[in-house]
Amino acid sequence: MTLWVGTSWKMTKGLAEAREYAAEFATAVGSRAAGGEHPWPGVQPFVLPPLTAFTAVRDVLAGAVADDDVLLGVQNAHWDDAGAWTGEVSVPQVAELGARLVEIGHSERRAHFGETDETVRAKTAAAVRHGLVPLVCVGETQAERAAGRAVEVTTRQLDAALAGYGDGARDRGRTGAPVLVAYEPVWAIGESGREPLPDELAEVMPGLRERGAGVVTALLYGGSVNTGNASQLLDLPGVQGLFVGRGAWSVDGLVAILDAAVRAATTTPTTETIQPGPPVTAGEHAAYTPTPTENPHGTMSSTNLEGTS
């Protein structure tokens, strides 16, 4: 089993800071990859810098890090391949830059930029169609958890991603492409977020694990992850990786969490986790119908997906 561990820088780090981070990280990778071995056995590291710094990070790592030792991705991409979408970037465009992953559906984008289950479906389809790995974020608000709706909300969000996976697999004419899911409860992320209790994760993770069985490559946890709790989180049943924010915005932080993941990866799991199974059949989830969700910008209807001139 491979554990996926990575970080999104969100809207932080200019070019100079991004290059400095990448150079320091490249040194750390090199010191662990002597003799051609993977720097973190059993772990797949990834980094999602802001788009403005993507090529700078890519170029610094290119000369020192093997392609698969560290994957680079972006924090968002549009569902359409091209068109009149002012200010957006498409999956083909970021793929051309060298992106391997696309983050989709983060709660900050759902809350502030009108992201809905329907746009998550469309973006997931676009990522799969063009051979990139979708990293789909799901998570409930504190109010939804208090109302006993955590499982309902997160599985509904996952269903949208699975529908998009089926769409993309059908369009691409292939199945079995990787797809990652990060459970990030809204109440646990950001500066004001709090660390989750094991029981709180145990309430949601089994439902996501069951829903994604045979399709989802790895189920990650994200939200208030840091060097102090990474090992404990990785020991929880069904957690197959970590999606880290500010806890990995320093190279020391990211390296420490990756080291913790190596220790976890070498421990034989004692509980059931998602195992790679028969890939979803192209179009299998095409019957999914999105449920309207409230956000500050209103819901995204099918007509909104057509674009304007």
N, C-alpha and C positions, 0 to 999 in steps of 0.2 A: 504494500500500500504506500502510495506517495502522498505526503502531506504538502499542501500548497500554503506557502506563507509569503505575504507581500504587504506592500504599503502604498497608499495613495497620499501624495503630497498636498492634495486639494489645491487651493490657490495660494501656495507659498513657494518661495525660492525663485529668485531671478537667475539669470544666466550664470553669473559668477558663482553664486552659492550652489547652483545645480552642478556645475563642473567640478567644484571642490568636493561635493558629496560623492559624485560619480568616481572621481579619482581615488578618494579614500576607500570607497567600496571596492573598486577594482583591485586595490592593494590587498584588501581583506580576502577577496575571492582568490587571488593569486597565491596567497600564503596557505590556503587550504586546498588548492588544486594541484599540488606538487605531484609529479608523476602521471599527470593526465587524469587523475581521479576527480569525481564530482566534488565540488567544495563542501556541499552539505548532503551527504548520502541519504537517500530516502526522502529528500525535501526538494520541492520546486520553488525557488525564490522568484518573486516578480516585483516590479516597481512601476508605479503609474505617476510619472511626473506631470506637471502642467504642460499643455501642448506647446507653449512658447519655449519650453526647455527640453522638449523631447529629443530633437536632433542633437543638441549639445550633449545630453546624457548618452545617447546612442553612440555618438562618435568617440567619447571618452572610453566607454566600455568596449567598443569594437576591437581595439587593438590588444586588449588584455583579458577578455572574458569570452569563453566559447558561447556560441549562439544559444544553446539550451541550458547553460549554467544559470543564467538570469534572464527572464523574459521581461520585455518592456511592453507597456500598454498605455491606453489613454482612458481618461475619466468620463468620456461621453462621445458619442457619434450619432449622426442622424440616421433615420431609417431609409431615406431615399439615397440612391446612388449619385444623383446630381439634380440640380434644379434651382428654383428661385427660393432659396431658404437663407436669407440674409444672416450672416454671422455664424452659420453652422458649418460643420465639416462632416464629410461622409465616411463610411467605412472604407470604401476603396481608397480615399485620400489618405487616411491614417495607415492603411495597410502599405501604401506606397512609401510612407515614411519609415516603415519597419515595425509598426505595432503588431503585437501578437495577441493581445487581449483588449477587450473593450468593457469597461465598467458600465453597467446599465441599471437604472432604477434606484439610485441612492436616495435616501429619504430627504436629503436637502434639495435634490432636484424635484422630488415629488411635491415638497412643501412650497418651494419658491419659484419653480419654473414650469409648473403645469404637467409634470410627468405623471402618467396614468398607467393603469394596467395595459391599456390598448397600445400606448407608445412603447411600453416595455416589450410587448409581443412583437411589434414591428421592428424594433431595434435588435432584438435577439435574432429574429429571422435574418436581418441584414448581416449581422456578424457571422452567423453560421453559413449563410449563402456565399460569403467571401472568404471563408476559411479561417476566421479569427475566433478566438475563444471568448464567448460571452461570460462575464462575471456579473451575475444578477444579484442585486441586493434586495432582501425582503426584511420586513420588520414592522412591529406594531408600535403605536404611540402608548404613552402611559395611560391615557384615557381608555384606549381600546383594551389594554391589559386589565385595567380595573373593572371594565365591563365584562370580563371573561371572554373576550373575542380574539385573544392573541393567536390561537390556532387557526381560527376562521380567516383572519386577515392575512396571515403569512401564507397559508396554503392557497388562498385565492391569488395572491401575488405570484406564487410559484406556478400556478396553473397557467397564468398569462405567459410566463417564460417558456414553459413546456409547449404551449401552443405555438409560440414563435419558433421554437426549435424544430417542431414538425414542419412549419411553413418553410424555414430555411433549408432543411434537409431535402424537402421535395424539390425546391427550386434548384438546389445544387446537384440533385441526383445522387446523393450519397447519405449514409447514416453513420452513426457512431462517432460524430465529431464531439470533442470535449465541450462540456458546459459546467461552469462553476456556479455555486449558489452560496452567498454569504448572508447568514442570519445576523442582522444588525438591528436589535431593538432600538427604536428612536430614543428611548429614555436612557440608553447606555452610551450614546455617542456624543462627541463634542466636549468642550471644556466643562460643561455642567453635567455631563453624564456620570452615572454611577456604575460601579462594577456589579455584574449580575450575580445572583446566588445560584448555586448549582441546581436547586429545585426549579428556579425560573427557566433555566435553559432546558431542563428535563421535560418541562411542560410542552415545549414547542418543537425541539429537535426531532423526536421520534416521528411526528406527523410529517415533517419535511423529508425525513429520511425515507419514510414509506412512500410518499408521493413521488419522490424522485428516483426510486429504485430502478435500476436498469437504464437510466438516462443520465442522471447527474453524475459527473466524474468525481466531484468532491464537495462536501458540505462544510463550509468554513464558518467560523464565528468571528464577529467583529463588534467592537464597542468597549471602550475603556481597557483595551489590551495594552499591557506594558511588560517590562522585563520582570516585574515581581509576580505577575499572575499567569504568564504565558504557559508555564509548565502545568499548572493546575488546570487551565482551560483545555489544554491538549489531552489531558488525562480523562476528560469527561466523555461519556459514551456518545459515539457518533460524530465527534468533532474531528474533521479531517484536514484541518488547517486553520490559519488565522489571517484575518484581513485587518491590518493595523493602521491607525492614523498617527497621531502625534507621538505615540510611543516608539515609532520607528523613523522619526524625522531627523534623528542623528544616526550616523553609521554605527556607532557603538550600540545604540538601541536595537537597530535592525539585526546586527550580527548576533547580539545576545539572544534575541528571540529565535533566530534561525538555529543557533546552537541548541537551544532548548527543544526545538522541533526535531533535531537529529536524535537527541536522547529519547524523545517520545516515539520516533519512527522505529527505533531499534527494540522497543518494548512490544512484545506480542499482545495484540488487543484481546481483552477478555470479554468484550461485549460485541454485539452485532453492529457492524457499520455498513455503509453502502458499499457494495461490491460491484465491479463492472459486470453488467449483465447484457442480455440481448439488447442491441440499440433500438431506440424508438423507430418505428416504421415511419417513413416520410409521410407527413400529413396526418399522423395518428391522432394528434390533438387538435385537428382543425375545427372540431365542433365547439371549441371553447368560445363562450360569449362573455365579453368583459362586463363587469358590474361597475356602474358609474361610481366614482369616488370624488369626494369633495376636496378642493384645493383652492388656493387664493386666485387662481387664474381660470377656474371653471374646469369642466371635464373636457377631454379631447374626443370629439366625435369622429366618426369615419370620414366625414367631409373635411375635417381639419387635416387629414393625412394626405390630401390630394395636392396641396401646395397652391401658390398663387403666382401670377405673372408680375 
